[in-house]
Amino acid sequence: MEPVLLALIAVIPISIGAAVAALSMRWISTAAIEGMTRQPDIASQLFTAMLIGMALIEALCIYCLVVALMLAGNVSL
């Protein structure tokens, strides 16, 4: 198989994972900020839930990076 094609296959998981993670974090932060403006008394609870959700999404992005590095390790130019 072509080394360029193998390198492209190694880049695809991290690019898709990073894009999905960025969009998901945007959605979570927007929803949390809207909730904080509507109910300021539970802002600390919403902030905690937002941080936990973002940490889980960031873990997904790191898993995609690990997969991409494992695939890139198999590419020999």
Protein Blocks (a to p, Z undefined) as FASTA:
>chain_A
ZZklmmmmmmmmmmmmmmmmmmmmmmmmmmmmmmmmmmmmlmmmmmmmmmmmmmmmmmmm
mmmmmmmmmmmmmpcZZ
